[in-house]
Amino acid sequence: MIKVTFIDEEKEQIKYERYHHPHLRVQQKMEVLHLKALGLKLHLICLIANVTPNTVRNYIKQYLRGGLEEVKRVNFYRPQSELDEHKESIEDYFEKHPPSSIAEAVKKIEELTGIKRGLTQVRKFLKSIGFKFRKVGSIPAKMVDELKKTPKGIYRK
C-alpha cells in the first residue's frame, strides 16, 4: 500500500469536502482519502467506500501527484465531433434544402464537408443542432375501378 501523510489542514478540508463538494465523484474521492487518513487498510477502505482496490490506489496517486486540487478536478472524456466545425454551414444548407431522409442527409453532409458518418451519428448530430424528424407516409393512390369491384382481400393483376 502507498504511504501517505496528511497535514491537519488537509484532513479538515477532506473531512468537509467529502459531504459538501458539489460533485459526487469528488465526494467519493474525499471519502477514500478520509478513510486513508484515519489509517484504515486497503480492503476496509474498499468495503466502506464501495470502490475497487485499483480505484483507491488511483485516488491516492492522484493526491500524491497534485494534492487536493488535483483530486477535486473533474475531467471526463468528452469527444468532440468533427462535424461541429461545419455546424453553421450544414444548418444553413438544411434549412434551405431539408433532406427527405437521414440517408440523404448523410450523402449531403459528405458532399459538403468531406466527412463520412453513419446514419445514427448523423441523426444524433442533426438532433443536437435543433432539427426534428417527422415520419413520412405515402398517401394511397386512387384504386382502379376494377379493384374496387373485387371482394375485399382479393386483388387481380
VOLUMMI-987329 format. One record per residue (C-alpha): residue in one letter; y, x, z; residue number from 1; chain. Coordinates in Angstrom, 2 decimals. Layout:
# residues N
residuo  v  u  w  num  cadena
A  Y  X  Z  NUM  A
...
This chain:
# residues 157
residuo  v  u  w  num  cadena
M  0.00  0.00  0.00  1  A
I  3.51  1.16  -0.75  2  A
K  5.51  2.26  2.28  3  A
V  8.90  0.61  2.57  4  A
T  11.51  0.72  5.29  5  A
F  14.31  -1.80  5.51  6  A
I  17.58  -1.30  7.35  7  A
D  18.72  -4.04  9.75  8  A
E  21.44  -5.38  7.43  9  A
E  18.92  -5.74  4.60  10  A
K  16.48  -7.52  6.92  11  A
E  19.16  -10.04  7.84  12  A
Q  20.11  -10.57  4.22  13  A
I  16.45  -11.02  3.24  14  A
K  15.96  -13.48  6.08  15  A
Y  18.95  -15.52  4.90  16  A
E  18.24  -15.36  1.16  17  A
R  14.63  -16.49  1.47  18  A
Y  15.86  -20.03  2.22  19  A
H  19.41  -20.14  0.86  20  A
H  19.31  -18.44  -2.53  21  A
P  19.83  -20.98  -5.36  22  A
H  16.88  -19.73  -7.44  23  A
L  13.37  -20.48  -6.19  24  A
R  11.83  -17.33  -7.67  25  A
V  14.29  -15.17  -5.75  26  A
Q  13.45  -17.12  -2.57  27  A
Q  9.79  -16.27  -3.16  28  A
K  10.62  -12.59  -3.67  29  A
M  12.65  -12.57  -0.46  30  A
E  9.79  -14.23  1.42  31  A
V  7.44  -11.47  0.29  32  A
L  9.93  -8.78  1.31  33  A
H  10.48  -10.51  4.67  34  A
L  6.75  -10.52  5.36  35  A
K  6.57  -6.87  4.33  36  A
A  9.48  -6.07  6.66  37  A
L  7.52  -7.71  9.51  38  A
G  4.76  -5.19  8.85  39  A
L  2.07  -7.56  7.57  40  A
K  -0.75  -6.24  5.42  41  A
L  -1.11  -6.99  1.73  42  A
H  -3.81  -9.65  1.99  43  A
L  -1.85  -11.57  4.64  44  A
I  1.34  -11.47  2.57  45  A
C  -0.65  -12.82  -0.39  46  A
L  -2.10  -15.66  1.68  47  A
I  1.18  -16.68  3.29  48  A
A  3.38  -16.38  0.19  49  A
N  0.65  -17.70  -2.14  50  A
V  1.01  -14.84  -4.63  51  A
T  -1.36  -12.23  -6.04  52  A
P  -1.50  -8.61  -4.79  53  A
N  -0.02  -7.40  -8.08  54  A
T  2.94  -9.74  -7.63  55  A
V  3.57  -8.34  -4.13  56  A
R  3.43  -4.80  -5.50  57  A
N  5.80  -5.70  -8.35  58  A
Y  8.35  -7.22  -5.94  59  A
I  8.21  -4.16  -3.71  60  A
K  8.56  -1.80  -6.68  61  A
Q  11.49  -3.87  -7.87  62  A
Y  13.12  -3.45  -4.46  63  A
L  12.49  0.31  -4.45  64  A
R  13.92  0.62  -7.97  65  A
G  17.22  -1.15  -7.36  66  A
G  17.45  -2.60  -3.86  67  A
L  18.13  -6.23  -3.10  68  A
E  20.43  -6.64  -6.10  69  A
E  17.52  -5.80  -8.39  70  A
V  15.31  -8.30  -6.57  71  A
K  17.97  -11.02  -6.93  72  A
R  18.24  -10.52  -10.68  73  A
V  16.50  -13.25  -12.64  74  A
N  15.82  -12.28  -16.22  75  A
F  13.25  -14.39  -18.01  76  A
Y  12.35  -13.51  -21.57  77  A
R  14.06  -15.97  -23.90  78  A
P  13.61  -15.09  -27.55  79  A
Q  16.39  -15.98  -29.96  80  A
S  15.63  -17.42  -33.37  81  A
E  16.83  -15.59  -36.46  82  A
L  17.93  -18.98  -37.76  83  A
D  20.64  -19.12  -35.07  84  A
E  22.70  -16.65  -37.12  85  A
H  22.72  -19.14  -40.01  86  A
K  23.19  -22.27  -37.91  87  A
E  26.57  -23.28  -39.33  88  A
S  25.61  -22.84  -42.98  89  A
I  22.34  -24.74  -42.54  90  A
E  24.10  -27.52  -40.64  91  A
D  26.83  -27.83  -43.30  92  A
Y  24.31  -27.93  -46.13  93  A
F  22.04  -30.53  -44.49  94  A
E  24.99  -32.77  -43.61  95  A
K  25.91  -32.89  -47.31  96  A
H  22.31  -32.94  -48.61  97  A
P  19.95  -34.39  -45.97  98  A
P  16.32  -33.43  -46.56  99  A
S  13.82  -36.24  -47.02  100  A
S  11.08  -34.35  -45.17  101  A
I  10.54  -31.34  -42.98  102  A
A  8.69  -29.63  -45.81  103  A
E  11.77  -29.98  -47.97  104  A
A  13.91  -28.61  -45.14  105  A
V  11.57  -25.60  -44.81  106  A
K  11.95  -24.79  -48.51  107  A
K  15.71  -25.23  -48.45  108  A
I  16.12  -23.04  -45.34  109  A
E  14.05  -20.35  -47.01  110  A
E  16.25  -20.54  -50.12  111  A
L  19.48  -20.48  -48.10  112  A
T  18.58  -17.75  -45.60  113  A
G  15.50  -15.95  -46.88  114  A
I  13.78  -16.68  -43.56  115  A
K  10.42  -18.40  -43.81  116  A
R  9.42  -20.62  -40.89  117  A
G  6.70  -23.20  -40.34  118  A
L  7.10  -26.95  -40.16  119  A
T  7.08  -27.12  -36.37  120  A
Q  9.59  -24.29  -35.98  121  A
V  12.00  -25.85  -38.48  122  A
R  11.61  -29.28  -36.85  123  A
K  12.42  -27.78  -33.45  124  A
F  15.37  -25.81  -34.84  125  A
L  16.88  -28.84  -36.59  126  A
K  16.46  -30.93  -33.46  127  A
S  18.21  -28.22  -31.40  128  A
I  21.29  -28.35  -33.66  129  A
G  21.51  -32.12  -33.40  130  A
F  19.60  -33.59  -36.32  131  A
K  17.49  -36.66  -35.70  132  A
F  14.39  -37.59  -37.60  133  A
R  13.71  -41.01  -38.97  134  A
K  10.39  -42.30  -40.13  135  A
V  10.50  -43.22  -43.77  136  A
G  8.34  -46.00  -45.08  137  A
S  7.96  -47.42  -48.53  138  A
I  8.74  -50.97  -49.45  139  A
P  5.73  -52.50  -51.17  140  A
A  6.22  -53.33  -54.82  141  A
K  6.03  -56.87  -56.01  142  A
M  2.48  -57.88  -56.70  143  A
V  1.35  -58.57  -60.19  144  A
D  0.72  -62.23  -60.95  145  A
E  -2.98  -61.58  -61.44  146  A
L  -3.31  -60.01  -57.99  147  A
K  -1.58  -62.98  -56.43  148  A
K  -4.21  -65.30  -57.87  149  A
T  -7.18  -63.38  -56.44  150  A
P  -8.53  -64.23  -52.96  151  A
K  -7.30  -62.02  -50.09  152  A
G  -9.03  -58.69  -49.74  153  A
I  -10.37  -58.62  -53.30  154  A
Y  -8.46  -56.80  -55.99  155  A
R  -9.15  -56.37  -59.69  156  A
K  -8.32  -53.28  -61.60  157  A
